[in-house]
Each structure stands twice: as C-alpha cells, then as structure tokens.
Amino acid sequence: MTAFRADVTIGSIGRRGDGVAAVAGGTVHIPATAPGDRATVALTETGPGRFRGRLLDLLEAGPDRREPPCRHFGACGGCALQHLTPEAYGAWKIDMLPDLLARNGLDVATIEPLHRSPPGSRRRATFAIRRRREDAIVGFNERHSHRVVDLRACPVVLPQIAALIPALRGWAETALQAGDRADAHVAMTDSGLDLLIRTSARLGGAGRDALVALLAREDLARAARAHPKQEGAEVLAEARPVRAVHGGVPVALAPGAFAQATADGEAALTGFVLEAAEGAARAADLFCGSGAFALPLAKRGCAVYAADIDRAAIANLGMAARQAGLPALRTEARNLMRRPVPAGDLAGADFAVFDPPRAGAKDQAVEIAASRVPVVVAVSCDPGSFMRDARILTGGGYRLTRLQPVDQFIWSAHLELAARFDFAG
C-alpha cells in the first residue's frame, strides 16, 4: 500500500471515534483528531476511496479540542476521545443515535439525555502483563496492536484499581519468566478487589506465594488463577467471600464473573428496567448474569424466570434467592444463543428483559417478538447489534417507545443502550 502526506481539515468524528476528513478521491479516518482541526497527516489507502491516517502535525486546533487528561493518550488503545471537550464528546455520543435509527427504519418516541458515568468509576479492567528480561510491563494494548503500553496512571478506572498496577508489575517480576504473558482481571466487588490472573505460564511455588502475599499486602478480597484455554479458576487465597449485592440481596461471584462496567451505569440500567416493569407480576430476565435485574424484580414480589449460559452465575443466583426467601425466582442454565427460550414459554409473562453480549441476540429476539409479551426492555452494549434486534421486535408488532443511552465506557466509541418496546399488535 502506498503512503503519502496531505494537509486536511477534520469535518466530523466517525463511529469508531476517529476524525474524518475529505481528501482527493475519498475520505480519511485519523485517530486523535477533532472537528475543525487542521493537520498534516500520513495516509495509507485501505480500499477504493478509503484511507487510514496518522497525525503528523497539528497545524491549528479546532474549537472542540482540549488537552487529554491522561499522559498515555495517543499511545494507549484504551481511549479514543480524551482530546474532545466534555460538551463535544457528549454531543457526539448522543448525536449518532438519530442517524442510526433512521438508517435502520426505526422510530422512537423519546431519546433520553445521555447518562454519563464519571471518570475514575470503571470498576473492572483487564491488564495485559508482559515479562521482559529485566522487568515486567503492565497496561493496555496499543490500538490495533499487541504491543502493551506500560501504564503509570489511568483516569478511567477506579483509583483502587489503578493503584494496583505497580503491585501487579512487582508480582510479574517475581512469578513469571522472560517471555511469559498473563492477563490480570481486576474487579471491584461489594467485598473489595477481586483478582484473577489468566496465564498459560507455569506458576511455581514462588509465583503462587507472591500472589497470596499480594492479596494480604493490597487487602484484596480474593486472588485466583486460570489457564486461558481452560474453564474454571483455582482460588489461591480468599480473605473474605466475594459478593455482589443486587436489590439488597448478596450473591456469590465466581472469579472473573461479569459485572456492568460501572456501579453508576448498573444503577441507571436497573432503574430503567424497574420503571418499565412497574406492575408486572411475571417477568423473564434473559442473559441474567448474577441477577442485577432479576433480584430487584423478585424483591418487588414479581415471579421471575432468569436464564444465562454461565452455570456458576446461575447456581449462585439460585442460592442467593433461596437464602433471601425469594422462591418465585426460578433459574435455568441455558445457552440462549443456541437454544433461545421459545415464544410459547414467554407468552405468559407481563415483562421481559434481555441483556446479551456484544453480538446481540438475534434468535432470542425472534422468539420474544413472537411471544407478544406486553413490555420488553432490550439492554445492549453495541448499537449495531441492537438495531438488528430492534428491527426484529418492531417487525413483530412492537413499538420502540423509549431509548436511554448510557455511557459506561467513557472516552471510548462504545455506547450502552436501554430501550423499551411495547407490543402494539
């Protein structure tokens, strides 16, 4: 591919968070640029009329540009939009929705204001660890690369998680050999920090002992290790039972258990779900995880069917319901991607919520659309798959009545959506 230089003016921000400019013969996408920027860029053609750009020199800053709050911005691939002013950033996230809806033939009665989780609130992160000959590095990958940026700060995650980075670096220098790799999944739970190390490297006694010592020194709730190609995890030390609390009910968490990215975002999504489910006597919670929606619904007195592929999460949710005296919460371990709950089994419910992985839930959406459940809430971390699933529901007689954008992934191109659908016949 031939590379060349050009002076451009950034006209907009694309869906992936890159600045977009017109060049002779097409358009170019340039990371870390803002509308109104005039810049010299290096361009590489990626297809007919499509170019990828690299910022060489900022000739004049646009009105939406600011100094990024993190010194790693530009190298670290974790954030794409720290260089935008808060006003421009928020407007970009919300303004993408009308165009997406229109292009997918969808109408919505109400788009709520963007709910934004603040900086320093991300409660889970997965750090890449690389052991070099003399030291170890801990951080996030560069964009479109396997190279790891050695982090010294991170304004996105909770301060307690950022403060653990030096300790992880020290552990890796003790436990790993040169060339070894690992991932450290760190999550803030209602019991404190939970650490899961995933690595195919062989951890000897010294490596295990160092992980146990790290738990005591950093006051972690639990430390576990797992092989990246094997299921399950080995708990090496546990200072206290690891729990999440949903609707006032504590639920045990397995190492590496899924949680919404921020407590603030989870609260916003749960509030949306509970408001939509007002008055429901029977509900279905599909892709339920540890029960962030199911337990508050059950606490209201609603009979809830909750299903998820994660067997450990389902077992823990069932136990939590029994211990809390919620016999009307019924659980099932079920692969909803391969075996969606049939429409006939959903038909008696007053309310259904589904919160699938990023790929969405095409087959399950088909069954929900055929079920005629009066009110459905779709929660999605990918607007693209959400639009497909929404088209299935509206094609089955549902009307999209309310859309709530939730920004749990600050300074990234990701956007969470919660949507209410009412069956209109």
Buried (B, 14 or more C-beta within 10 A) or exposed (E): EEEEEBEBBBBEBBBEBBBBBEBEEBBBBBBBBBBBBBBBBBBBBEEEEEBBBBBBEBEEBBEBBBEBBBEBBBBBBBBBBBBBBEEBBBBBBBEBBEEBBEEBEBEBEEBBEBBBBEBBBBBBBEBBBBBBEEEBBBBBBBBEEEBBBBBEEBBBBBEBBBEBBEBBBBBBBBBBEEEBBBBBBBBBBBBBBBBBBBBEBEBEEEBBBBBEBBBEEBEBBBBBBBEEEEEEBBEBBBBEEBBBBBBEBBBBBBBBBBBBBBBBBBBBBBBBBBEBBEEBBBBBBBBBBBBBBBBBBBBBEBBBBBBBBBEBBBBBBBEBBEEBEBEBBBBEBBEBBEEBBEBEEBEEBBBBBBBBBEEBBBBBBBBBBBBBBBBBBBBBBBBEBBBBBBBBBBEBBBBBBBBBBBBBBBBBBBBBBBBBBBBEE
